[in-house]
Amino acid sequence: MTDKQQHSGSEEWDNLLSHLRQIREQVRQQGPLPDHEKQEVANAFHRGLELLENQVRDMEGGLRGSSGRW
């Protein structure tokens, strides 16, 4: 189950990064985004931060020996 969760999280992360890269290229070619699109990009960025924070928490939680501590 952990592998499935990691794969799902990895896929979500890849999709999010791809989306943000597309937006970056659009801004580079066409200039600043319209206001209604800025909120969408801000939400995607914040979702990426949440994913990153969750991955860090998962790694910290998984760093235990068999006794439950190091």
N, C-alpha and C positions, 0 to 999 in steps of 0.2 A: 504494500500500500504506500509506503514511503516513496518508492521509485515512481509510482504513478503520480503522487503529489509533486515530486521534484520535476518530473517531466512536464506536468501541467503548468507548474510555476515557471519552468524554463521556457515553455512555449509562450506563455503570457508575457514574460519578460522580452522575448525575442520580438513578439508582435508589437509591443509597446515601443521598443527601441526603433523598430522599422518605421512605425508611424511618426515618431519624433524626427527621425532622419528625413522622411518625406517632407514634413513641415519645414524643417530647416532648409531644404533645397528649394521649396516653394518660396520661402521668404528671401532667399538669396537671389532668386530669379525675378520675383515679382514685387519685392518690397514688403513692408509691414502688413500684417494680417488685419482683416477687418475686425472690428470689436467683437462680433459674435463668434468668430473663430478663435480669438485669443482665450476666451474662457474654456473652450474645448481643449486647447493645448495646455492650459494651466492645469486642468483636471487630469490630463494624461500624465503630465509631469509629476503631479502629486501622487498619482497612482503608482508611478515608478518608484518614488521615494518610499511609499508604503511597502511595496514588494521588497525593496532593498532592506528596509528595517526588519521585515519578517524573516528574510533569509539570514540576517545577522543574528536575530534571536534564535532561529532554528539551529544555527551553527553553535552558538553559545550553549544552548540546551543540550546539544549532542556531544559536547566536550566533557564527558564524564567517564570515569573508569567503571568497571563492573560493580564496584562498591557504591557507586553514585557520586563519587567525588574523586578528585585527583590527589 
